């Protein structure tokens, strides 16, 4: 059975609604990436060195990342030789297969799941620079967890940005979730401490903590995050259970450099990639995973509350090759 057929069968086992969200949300990247691959395939009758050189350029332009692209091209060349593929049309299926393999790198889909404490309070620390959609992500995540039957609290730990506390308050009202807050300019670690105590006393399942996205300089910001994390781990053994870094997909390689900076300061356990529907360079998902060894846990595929979707690499590849997969699997 070909990979496209296997992928289609796997996708069919998931909900049609999720598949449509990924397909619609990935349309800009798909229109750019897949049309270029189709054009490349149409121009070359055989798979040769020039074919791979052009494919390399297409992958780099989709922000897959140079390191990841080099590895992918090398694996594709080996696989094409191994299977003795002559027809360029057949390479499209191998590309999709290798994209999934490179993402998981020997691990399974459990790396994409949110790590929650089953025996008590779960603490999710959210980090990221201002303007990436961090507060919106917190609100949408709170909504999802509440829909799953969990009791959720929010802690307004971004006390430095004007309006950040009010913004989180608005999301609290929209989702029916209480926000633990202090006045603007107060100590973020003290807010998080109070959030933990409130969550414990109320028997909450999940506490989601907002944090500052900018201070006077990078060192100050990272020191502040380290202080917050220290308070959390002191109050709850094994916490934070997740440290989610929120990145804006439309910033491409800049998102990758942000991820490197935050990874140095905090133990980032997962990425939330917002505005994936707004970029033609969705390959950044693979670059982040491969170059930083951090799984993408959620992606933003639209403005609505339910458009923050748990990430799934198979759905992601289906979003890239959807039309092609449908055609091939029906042959």
N, C-alpha and C positions, 0 to 999 in steps of 0.2 A: 504493500500500500504506500502511495506517495505521501510526502510530508503534508502537502496541501490538503489531501483527503483526511489525514489523521488530525490536522489542525481544525478542519471544518467539523469533524466529529466531536472533538473536544469542546469547541465553542458551542455546538448544538446542545451539549450537556449543561451549559450554563444558561442564564436567562437571556431571552431575546432582547430585553430592554437594555441590559448591560452591553451586549454586543453592538446594538445600535448607537449607544452613547459613545463607545470607543470609535466606531466607524465615523460618526458625525464629528466627534471631537478631534479626530486625527485628519480631517479632510484637507486642511491646508498643507500639512506635511505630505500626505498621500498624493495630493494633486501635483506637488512639486517633485517629490522623490520618485514615485511610481511612473509618472509620465517621462521622467528623464531615463529611468531604467528601460522602459518600453521603447523609447526612442533609440537608446543604445543597442538594444537587442535587434531592432529593425535594421539598423545600419551595418551590423556585423553578421556575417553568415557563419563565421566560426569563432570559437573561443581561443583567442591568442593573447599575447602580452599587451598589445595596444588596447584590447577590450578591457583587460583588468586595470590598466592605467586610467582609462576613462571612468570606470566604475569606482575606482578609488577617489577620484575628484568629486563624483556625485555624492558619495558617502560623507566626505569631509564637508561638502557644502550643506549637508543636512545636520551638521554639528555632532556627528557620531564621535568625533575626536580622533586626532591623528594616531595615537597609540592603539586605540581600539580598531581603527580602520586597517592599520598595518597587520594586526593579528587576524582580522577577519579576511582580508585579501589572501594572506598566506594559507589560511585554512580552506578557503574557497578553491585556490589553485590546486591544493593537495587532493581535495574531494573530487574536483573535476577530472583530475588525472586518474584517481582511483576508480571512478565510475566510467571512465573513458567517454565523457560527455563531449560531443562535437557541436551539437546544436545550441546556440546561444539562448534559445527559448527555455531550455531546460535549466539554465543557471538561476532563473528567478526563484524556482522552488528551493534550490540549494541555499540561496541567500537568506530566504526566510527561515530555513531550518537552522542555519548557523547563527542568525541573530538571536534566536531563542536559546541556543546552546551557550553562546557567549554571555548572555544575561545571567543565566542560572549558574554557569561555571561549575557544574557537578553537584550543585545543591538543588533542592526542590522548591515548590511554590510556597512552602511554609515561611520562607524568608520575607515574603511580602506581607505577612499577617501582622496585625497590631499585637504587640506583646502586652497582655494585661495580667494582673495578679488575680488569680482565681480565688484566693483565700483571704481577700481583704481589699483595702483601698489601693487603687492603681493611680500612680502619678505620671502624667504626661507633661513633659517640659517642652515648650515650643520656642524655637530660636530662629533668628533671621533678621536681615536688615530691614529698615523701614521701606514700605512701598511694595513689598512682594506679595501682600495679601495674607499676612500672618493672622491678623485679628479675624478676618473673614473666614479663614481656614478653621480657626478655633471654634467660631460660631457654628459652622457647618458640621464639624466633627462632633461637637456637643449634641447637635440635632440628631445625627446618625446614632450615636451611642444611646441617646434617650429613646429613640425609635426601637432600639434593640432591648429596651426594658431596663436600662441601667440608670441609676440616679447619678447626676453629674453636678459638679460645682466648678466655677471658674475663679481663678485668682488673677487680679489685675496687676501683674508685676511690672508692666511698662509704665513706670511713674514719671519718666523723663519727657516723653513726647506729649506736647499739648494736645489734648483731646483723645488720647489713647484710652483712658479710663472710661470716658463717655462713650466711645465707640464700642468698647467691650460691653458696656451697660446696655446699649441698644441691641446687641446680639443676644444678651441675656434675656431681655424682654421678648425678643422674637422667638426664642427657643424655649422660654419658660424655665430658664436655669438661673439660679442665684449667682451673683458675682460678689466675691470678697474683695474689698478695696480699701485703700487709704487715700489721703489727699495727694494731689499732684506734688511731685518732688520728694516724697517720703522714701524710706529705705525699701527697695524691692524685696530684699531677703525677709524683712519683717512682714510684708504683705503675704509672701508665700508661706511663711511660718503660720500666720493666722489662718490662711486658707487650709493648711493641713489640719490644724486643730479643729476648725469648723467641719471639715470633711469627716474627721474621726468622730466628733460628737454627734453628727447627724447620720452616721452610718452610710455615708455616700460610697458609691462604687468607684467613681473616677473623679479625680481633680485634674483639670487642665490649667496649666500655668502659662500666662503670657509673660514675655520678657522684653527688655529694651532692645531696640534695633540699632541705636546709635547713641554714643556718648561723645565726650570731647575728642577722644581718639580710640583707636582699635584696642590698645592695651587696657584702657579703662573699661571698655565694653566687655572684654574677655575676662577681666578680673571680677567684674560684677556678676557675670554668668557663673564663674567658678564659685563665688560666694553663695549664690542662690542654690547651686547644685549641692554644696556642702551642707546647707541647712536641710534640704530635702533628704539627703542620705543619712543625716544624723537622726532625723525624726522617724524615718521609716526604713527599715532594713531592706536593701535591694532596690530602693527607689533612687532616681526616677526609673520607672519601668520602660519608658520610651523617651528619648530625646529626639524630637522631630525638627529637622531643619527645613524651613519653608523657603523655596526658591521660585523665582519667576522664570518660566520656560522661555519667554520671549527675549530674555537677556543672553541666551546662548552660552558662550564660553565664559562670560562674566559670572554666570551662575556657578560654573565649575570652580572658579577662583574663590568665590564666596564660600563654597562648600569646603575647600581646602583650609581656609582661615578658621572656620567654625570647628572643623574636625580637630584642629590643633588645640583648641581651647576646651571643647566639651566632647564627651563620648557620644557623638551623633550616631543614633541607631537606625534612623530611617529618614528618607526624604519625602517631603510633600512638594510636588511640582505643580505650581499653579499656572493658569493661562496656557495650558498645552494646546487648547483649541485656537489660540490666537497666534500661533507661530507655524512657519513652514519648516522649522528646524527642530522637529521633535526627536531627532537622533540623540539629543543631549541626554535623554534617559539612559541610553547605553553607555555614553561617555562617563556619566556620574557613577553608574554601577561598576563599570570595569576599572576606571582609573582611581576611584576612591574606595572601592569595595564596600559601598553602602547601598542597601536595597532601597528602591523607590516604593513607598508604602501607599501613597495616595497621589492621584493626579486631578487637577481641576480641568473639567471638560465643558465648562459653561458657567453661567452666572447664578443659576438656581440653587437652592439649598441642597437638592439631591445630586447636583452635578459634580460634587467632590466624590470621586470614585476610588475604591480600593484598587490598587494597581495590579494588573495581571499581564505578564509578559506575552502570553499567548494572545490575549485580547489586543495588546499593543501591536503585535505583528499582524494580526488580522486587520487591525485598523489601517495598517500600511498597505496591505496586499488584498484587502477585502474583495474587491470586484474580481480580481484575477483568480483568487482562491475559489470563489463561487463558480466561475467559468470552468476552471480546471477540474474541480471535484465532480462536476456534472457530466464530464466527458465519459 
